[in-house]
Amino acid sequence: MKNVLILGASSGIARQFERLVCADSRLVLAGNDPDVMAKIATDLEVRSDGRRPSIFEFDSANIAGHAAFVQQVVAEVKHIDEVYLFFGVMFDEIECHRKPELAAKMGLVNYIGAMSILEHLANHMEANKAGLIVGVSSVAGDRGRASNYLYGSTKAGLSAYLSGLRARLAAHGVHVCTIKPGFVDTPMTAHLKKGGLTSSAEKVARGVVQAARKRKNTAYVPGFWWMVMMVIIHLPEFIFKKVKF
Ligand SMILES: NC(=O)c1ccc[n+]([C@@H]2O[C@H](COP(=O)([O-])OP(=O)(O)OC[C@H]3O[C@@H](n4cnc5c(N)ncnc54)[C@H](OP(=O)(O)O)[C@@H]3O)[C@@H](O)[C@H]2O)c1
C-alpha cells in the first residue's frame, strides 16, 4: 500500500480528496491544527476499515522546521510515495493593499513555504528514484488580474516552480503534476459570491485523483477552465487593463 503525504490536510478540497483515496492508501495528514486533523483522522479511519492516518504538525511559514518535519515523516513511514500539496491562503486583496505585510505573509505561505517543503521532499524522492508530487496551484496564477493579483502572483510562482521541478525530476523516476482549479466552493471562498463557474470541492478532488492517476503534467480542474484561461491569457494588454475582473 502506498504512503501518501497530504500537506494542508484540512483544506476543503483535501478533505474530499482524502475520502476518495483512503481505501487504498496509507495517509499521512499534515497541517497546522492537530485537533482538526485528529477529527479528520477519525472520520477517515471509519471509511478505511480501521486504518487510522498518521498526523504531523506542519506550518508552511516555518521554513526552519521543514527539514525536521520531513525527517519525522520518513522515520515513521520509511518512504513517501506520493505528496499532495493543498495548503494555501487567500487574504482579502484590499486589506493587503492597506497592509502589504499581509501580502508578504501570503507569499511566504503559498510560494516560499511550498518551494521549501517540496525541495526537501523532492530530494527524498530523487534518492528513492520514484514518487509523485502533486501541487495545487490556481488559474489565478496564469495572469495577474486587478482584483486578485497578490494571491495570483503567489500561485504564478508556485506554477513556475512546479514546472521546473517536473523537468528536474523527470530523469529520476519522479513525476510532478500541477493542478489549476478554477473557483471552488470551500472555506477559502466562503465569503465570496458564487456564480455559474463555481465547482464543488468533491468535483475538484475527483479531478485531482484523475490527473494524478494519468500522470498529467498540468491539469485545469474542471477542464473547461483551460479554455477560459486561454482567452484571458491572450487578451491584449490594452484591453485587459480596462476589463474589471
Ligand atoms: N477555493 C478555490 O476557489 C481555489 C481555487 C484555486 C486554487 N485553490 C487552491 O486550492 C488549495 C486548497 O484550497 P481550499 O479551497 O481547499 O481552501 P481551504 O479550505 O481554505 O484550505 C486551506 C488549507 O491551507 C491550510 N493552511 C493555511 N495556512 C497554512 C500554513 N501556514 N501551513 C500549513 N497549512 C496552512 C489551512 O489549514 P488551517 O485551516 O488549519 O489554517 C487549510 O487546510 C489552496 O492551495 C488554494 O489556494 C483554491
PDBQT file of the ligand as one rigid body, heavy atoms in Angstrom, charges set to zero:
ROOT
HETATM    1  N1  LIG A 301     -11.185  27.548  -3.295  1.00  0.00    +0.000 N 
HETATM    2  C1  LIG A 301     -10.842  27.986  -4.518  1.00  0.00    +0.000 C 
HETATM    3  O1  LIG A 301     -11.625  28.641  -5.243  1.00  0.00    +0.000 OA
HETATM    4  C2  LIG A 301      -9.471  27.666  -5.062  1.00  0.00    +0.000 A 
HETATM    5  C3  LIG A 301      -9.230  27.925  -6.414  1.00  0.00    +0.000 A 
HETATM    6  C4  LIG A 301      -7.971  27.642  -6.958  1.00  0.00    +0.000 A 
HETATM    7  C5  LIG A 301      -6.997  27.103  -6.140  1.00  0.00    +0.000 A 
HETATM    8  N2  LIG A 301      -7.245  26.869  -4.824  1.00  0.00    +0.000 N 
HETATM    9  C6  LIG A 301      -6.164  26.321  -4.016  1.00  0.00    +0.000 C 
HETATM   10  O2  LIG A 301      -6.549  25.040  -3.565  1.00  0.00    +0.000 OA
HETATM   11  C7  LIG A 301      -5.871  24.733  -2.346  1.00  0.00    +0.000 C 
HETATM   12  C8  LIG A 301      -6.886  24.259  -1.336  1.00  0.00    +0.000 C 
HETATM   13  O3  LIG A 301      -7.730  25.367  -1.026  1.00  0.00    +0.000 OA
HETATM   14  P1  LIG A 301      -9.181  25.240  -0.412  1.00  0.00    +0.000 P 
HETATM   15  O4  LIG A 301     -10.093  25.944  -1.315  1.00  0.00    +0.000 OA
HETATM   16  O5  LIG A 301      -9.466  23.807  -0.051  1.00  0.00    +0.000 OA
HETATM   17  O6  LIG A 301      -9.003  26.169   0.869  1.00  0.00    +0.000 OA
HETATM   18  P2  LIG A 301      -9.207  25.991   2.429  1.00  0.00    +0.000 P 
HETATM   19  O7  LIG A 301     -10.324  25.074   2.715  1.00  0.00    +0.000 OA
HETATM   20  O8  LIG A 301      -9.240  27.381   2.956  1.00  0.00    +0.000 OA
HETATM   21  O9  LIG A 301      -7.857  25.263   2.879  1.00  0.00    +0.000 OA
HETATM   22  C9  LIG A 301      -6.645  25.907   3.006  1.00  0.00    +0.000 C 
HETATM   23  C10 LIG A 301      -5.743  24.984   3.794  1.00  0.00    +0.000 C 
HETATM   24  O10 LIG A 301      -4.450  25.581   3.930  1.00  0.00    +0.000 OA
HETATM   25  C11 LIG A 301      -4.041  25.381   5.283  1.00  0.00    +0.000 C 
HETATM   26  N3  LIG A 301      -3.042  26.368   5.684  1.00  0.00    +0.000 N 
HETATM   27  C12 LIG A 301      -3.181  27.711   5.735  1.00  0.00    +0.000 A 
HETATM   28  N4  LIG A 301      -2.032  28.273   6.169  1.00  0.00    +0.000 NA
HETATM   29  C13 LIG A 301      -1.160  27.257   6.371  1.00  0.00    +0.000 A 
HETATM   30  C14 LIG A 301       0.176  27.197   6.811  1.00  0.00    +0.000 A 
HETATM   31  N5  LIG A 301       0.871  28.299   7.154  1.00  0.00    +0.000 N 
HETATM   32  N6  LIG A 301       0.785  25.990   6.900  1.00  0.00    +0.000 NA
HETATM   33  C15 LIG A 301       0.109  24.867   6.577  1.00  0.00    +0.000 A 
HETATM   34  N7  LIG A 301      -1.169  24.856   6.152  1.00  0.00    +0.000 NA
HETATM   35  C16 LIG A 301      -1.794  26.049   6.062  1.00  0.00    +0.000 A 
HETATM   36  C17 LIG A 301      -5.318  25.519   6.092  1.00  0.00    +0.000 C 
HETATM   37  O11 LIG A 301      -5.156  24.989   7.379  1.00  0.00    +0.000 OA
HETATM   38  P3  LIG A 301      -5.901  25.709   8.630  1.00  0.00    +0.000 P 
HETATM   39  O12 LIG A 301      -7.334  25.808   8.266  1.00  0.00    +0.000 OA
HETATM   40  O13 LIG A 301      -5.609  24.806   9.783  1.00  0.00    +0.000 OA
HETATM   41  O14 LIG A 301      -5.244  27.061   8.741  1.00  0.00    +0.000 OA
HETATM   42  C18 LIG A 301      -6.252  24.687   5.218  1.00  0.00    +0.000 C 
HETATM   43  O15 LIG A 301      -6.081  23.318   5.473  1.00  0.00    +0.000 OA
HETATM   44  C19 LIG A 301      -5.146  26.027  -1.927  1.00  0.00    +0.000 C 
HETATM   45  O16 LIG A 301      -3.792  25.947  -2.305  1.00  0.00    +0.000 OA
HETATM   46  C20 LIG A 301      -5.839  27.095  -2.760  1.00  0.00    +0.000 C 
HETATM   47  O17 LIG A 301      -5.005  28.209  -2.984  1.00  0.00    +0.000 OA
HETATM   48  C21 LIG A 301      -8.463  27.131  -4.261  1.00  0.00    +0.000 A 
ENDROOT
TORSDOF 0
